[in-house]
């Protein structure tokens, strides 16, 4: 039997098709702009996260999705390069033949404490005294499982054209309670890719 090898982007779609913790909340795109993935040469991937580990994992996830055309900034911009010199950075990426750049930035982390009850219970109407009310309610509120905290991560993803030296696509995603940085970035990459395909921003031709 012949072994079928699927491209990385197809595998991601199959594996993550059921993901529902990440959603796109807003998108901006340059009117009528289209990008052919097959015609791209190199794309620089830059992640702006609070820790080095998160930055590396985020860039690696996006690079994997670009099927050999993505270059992680932590591998490309070494410690000796002056990252604050805008002109030097622009000259370097143009000289090295980059077509575009993708940036991912953690914009916000929202924390919310929600109230949950395992078993709905309503005290009898005659428990109107403080003692009675306290007696019936305290066991539920003192349980560590009664309150649940959720975290929602807002990430901004931008796509830049290096040749035109401008932004051509931007999107905001929100991910609730991700299972680590890798999982969050997998979901973000997937929903962004599907959105770009749907609106005709990218194509494989």
Secondary structure, DSSP 8 states (H G I E B T S, - for coil): -------HHHHHHHHHTT--SEEEEEEEE-TT--EEGGG---EEEEEE-SSHHHHHHHHHHHHHHTTT-EEEHHHHS-TTS-TT-HHHHHHHHHHTT--EEEEEEEEEEEEEEEE--SS-----TT--SHHHHHHHHHHHHTSTTSEEEEEEEEEEEEEEETTTTEEEEEEEEEEES-SSHHHHHHHHHHHHHHHHHHTTSEE--
